[in-house]
Amino acid sequence: MTTESTSIPPSPGPWPAAGQSLGRASVATRRRRTDRLALPYRPARSRSGVLPLVAVDCLAVLSAAALLSGAHHDARLLLPIVALVLVLDGRAGLYRPAAHTRALDELPALASRAGVAWCLAAAGVAAFSPALAIGPLRLCAAYGFHVGAVTLVRALLLARRRRVARANPRSALVIGGAGAARRFAAAAVQHPEYGVRPVGIVGVPEQGGAPRPAGEPGLPVLTTTEEIHRAVIQNTVRDAVFLDDDPGLVTLFQHYGCTTWRVGGRQQAGPMGAHMWGYAWHRIVPVGERRGLTAKRALDIAFAAPALALALPVLLLCALAVRLSDGPGVLFRQERVGQHGRHFTLLKFRTLRPSDDTESATRWNVAGDRRMSAAGSFLRKSSLDELPQLWNILRGDMSLVGPRPERPYFVAQFSKIHTGYAARHRMPVGLTGLAQVNGLRGDTSIEDRCRFDNHYIDHWSLWQDFCILLRTAAGLVRPTGS
């Protein structure tokens, strides 16, 4: 539940202060933070060399086309094949191979996608120009040459990549329980072919001075944000390896520009070589690199713009009701925390006039407050007081679906208490969200909301946004207010 005001006093952000102990709680960092813990944001560079692998696919298609007849040496045929191969291989993650992947591990994925591209091209030619149909022998020859050339050249590139990784290992921090982290670090040190050089462990020190695994070089255990900051700078850390799920620390290291990896646990679908000395190994993709985020923003605009226009009569009626019942000041503006900790001004219809700014910034719930007028109570219970936030969505402050934004004061408090709360700000905040459609509104568990919000972010898809919007619309039939 929120209260309203026209101004908010400054409040500390949700991020731990220098030297604050991590325990096993999540931490995150703000891009505009000016304290000494903030590092300039740098996007992680791919360790696999995307461009050479893309060039291999392009050249393989063009070379294979030499086995076709001269009539088929047409850009209108070859360019669609190239484009389809690039899209299929890109979506399969074949341009970001794991650290120790070999070409033979990838052969089934490469061959199947190349087959789809060539068969679709042949079917298209036969459909639009039967006289130019590609014969089965020529088609098989082109396909076979394509797969063979790609496999051979990728084998050379991946072998060179493994040699470079062994000679120039990337500094890494290992995040997890100290015992398991030390065992993983020992394996990485003993097998430099994976290109990982652990320089520290982020976690809680062992109790009772447990012995180090053989081969582990006595790595320091980092327990505060200040120690992490110093280690990242001094060791030029480029990888963060997670043995435990911790969304807040994942966000922190991605902000520092580190490539984040998840090892151990359930094996993921992928090539046999996607492991680190038997540990399951896959990259944790930053939210900003997720496919479909542009479509998410387009959905926001496509929905919010006409909804705002259609709701104009309702907005005017709500404004009139507030003006007649509570006097001037129909709208109130309140500072909230959005994506990456950025503050923005949220708009709502005023349903209660707080006694002062401090009450507006720090009072959690005003349900049952006798100062609320009948009009204000109706707007709150029907959620009509939230309609002005359609303008926030058009401005880009918010999205239709995402974690609900909170006031800076409460973000700071909840981030200290609840693991992963600050990590909610990886994604744009929303008008509605997974927590809200599951009944977590108003005076409900913050821990539950945090868990739902991080689950939504980790498994986001455009289809899930549609589902949440439909469930929100259905919930308006039985309004409970906020």
Buried (B, 14 or more C-beta within 10 A) or exposed (E): BBBBBBEBEEBEBBBBEEEBEBEEBBBBBBEEBEEEBBBEEEEBEEBBBEEBBBEBBBBBBBBBBEBBEEEBEEEEBBEBBBEBBBEBBBEBBBBBBBBBBBBEBBBEBBBEBBEEBBEEBBEBBEEEEEEEBBEEEBBEBBBBBBBEBBBEBBBEBBEEBBEEBEEEBBBBBBBBBBBBBBBBBBBBBEBEEBBBBBBBBBBBEBEEEEEBBEBBEEBEBBBBBBBBBBBBEEBEBBBBBBBBBBBBBBBBBBBBBBBBBBBBEEEEEBBEBBBBBEBBBBBBEBBEEEEBBEEBBEBBEEBBEEBBEEBEEEBEEBBEBBBEBBEEEBBBBBBBBBBBBBBBBBBBBBBBBBEEEEBBBBBBEBBEBEEBBEBBBBBBBBBBBBBBBBBBBBEBBBBBBBBBBBBBBBBBBBBBEBBBBBBBBBBBBBBBBBBBBBEBBBEBEBBBBBBBBBEBBBEBEBEEBEBBBEBBEEBEEEEEBB
